[in-house]
Amino acid sequence: MTLNRRQFLATASAFSMLPMPLWAATSTAHLRAEPVTQQILPNGGPATQMLGFNGSTPGPTVRLPRGKRANIKVENGLDEGTSVHWHGIRLENRMDGVPELTQELILPNDSKTYSFTPPDAGTFWYHSHYISQEQVARGMMGVLIVEDDTPPDVDYDISVLISDWLMQDDGSLNDAFSDMHSMAHGGYMGNFARAFLSQTQVKLGDRVRFRLINGATNRIFPMAIGGINGKIVALDGMALNAPRPITELVLAPAQRVDVIADINGPVSFDMVSRQGAFKLADLVVEGTNTVRQIAQIEPLEPHGLSRPDEPRQHLTLQMQGGAMSGRHGGDNIWAFNDTSDLPQTPFGTFQRGETVKITMVNDTAFAHGIHLHGHHFYEVEADGSLGDLRDTTLVNAGESKDIICVFDNPGRWLLHCHMLSHAIGGMRTWVNVL
C-alpha cells in the first residue's frame, strides 16, 4: 500500500472519535495496556490489530485538575513490558515513566500507580516509553488534559489527535518498526493518516477550542484548518502571552497547538504537502448558533514558570549520523556529541533553579524534534530575545537553534529526539538536576 491522495480523503465518522474521558480528580483512574482491534481504515476497510488502553486506540482522554494530586493505575495486559510517560507534565522524576532512568518496567500482569500533581493547565498526552518506536506505532497513546482554573469562553473543547500508520492491504500494520533504512532516514513513516476527534459536529457561529496533538512516531504534520476564523493560544500546553494569528501550523512529533476559533464554514483538518491537501478529518457543521456574539479571543490563563536568569552554563548538543551524513564517534546510527544512546554520565549537571543555554546544532540531513522531559524551555529568537515556551522543539536539517531552560525540577531527565526511530537509533541522552 502506498501513500496517495485517495487514502487521506477519509472524513471523520463514528469510528474516528476519541473514547469517553477518564477523570482522575477524586479517586484512582485506571488504564489497562492491552491488544485492541481498531477501525483505522475508512469506507468499510478491514479492522487493524493494534495495542491500546482500555480497549481502544487512542486510549481514553485523561482529564486532571491543575494543582491537585492525580493517581493513575496502569495495568499491563501485554505479553511484554511497558511504561507510560505523561508527556509535557512537570512532575516528580520518579513518575516520568522512563525505564533505565526513573522506573522499572511494568511487567506483564503487573501494574504501577503513577501519582503526581500537574502544576500547569494545558494540552498534554500520554504514551508508552518502552520500545516506543513500536508500542506507540501500534497505538499506545492518548490525550491528557489539565483543566484551566477558569476555562475560556467556548462552546466546545475538541481534541484532535493526529497520527499515521504503515498499513498492509489487509488492514494489518507493517511490523518493520526498527527497519534500518527507515531509522537512518526520516523514520518509520505511515502510508495512511487520520485525525481522531473528541467530537464530530458543531454549529456555524460556535466558538471552539481545538487541541491539536501530533501522536505520530516520526511524521511532521504541516496542517491547515478550513472553515474557521481564529488564533493560536498555546504551544505545547503553555499559554501564549497574546493570541497569535494562524499563519502556519507545523507539528513535529509530540508537539501540540491550541487554537480558539469561530466556525464560519465546513471544518476540515488537512495535511499540507507538495501533492496538495490530504484530508485527515472533517468536522460536520449543522445548524447555526444564534446566541454566540462575536468577541475578541482572549489569552488563556498565564503559566507560572520561572523567568530565566543570565545562563550560568552554555552547552552544545550536536546531532550527528543518519544517511547522507558524515561519520561520528557513537556506535549506533545516530549520536549526540559523538555518543549514541544513554551514556553513563549526563550531558549536563545543573543545580536546581539554574538557568542554562543549550545550542542545538543539527549536522544531519534530517529534521529532529528534540524533547526535554520534566521541563519547558524558551526557544531563543534570532535577536536573542526569549521566544515560545516548548517541551519539544523542531530543529531542521542544517539548522542551529538556541534554547534557554530553568532547570528547577530535580532528577534524572531524558533528552532525546522524538522521531522515535531516531531515538532508538541512538539519539538519546540525559541531564541531572541536583
Secondary structure, DSSP 8 states (H G I E B T S, - for coil): ----HHHH-----GGGB----EE-SSSEEEEEEEEEEE--SSTT---EEEEEETTBSS---EEEETTS-EEEEEEE-SSS-B-EEEET----GGGS--BTTTB--B-TT-EEEEEE---S-EEEEEEE-SSHHHHTTTT-EEEEEEE-SS--S-SEEEEEEEEEE-B-TTS-B---TT-HHHHHTT-S--SEEEEEES--EEEET-EEEEEEEE--SS--EEEEEEEEEEEEEEETTEEEEEEEE-S-EEE-TT-EEEEEEEEEEEEEEEEEETTEEEEEEEEEEEEE-SS------------------S-SEEEEEEEEESTTS---SSSSSEEETTB-S--SS-SEEE-TTEEEEEEEEE-SSS-EEEEETT--EEEE-TTS-EEEEESEEEE-TT-EEEEEEEE-S-EEEEEEESSHHHHHTT-EEEEEE-
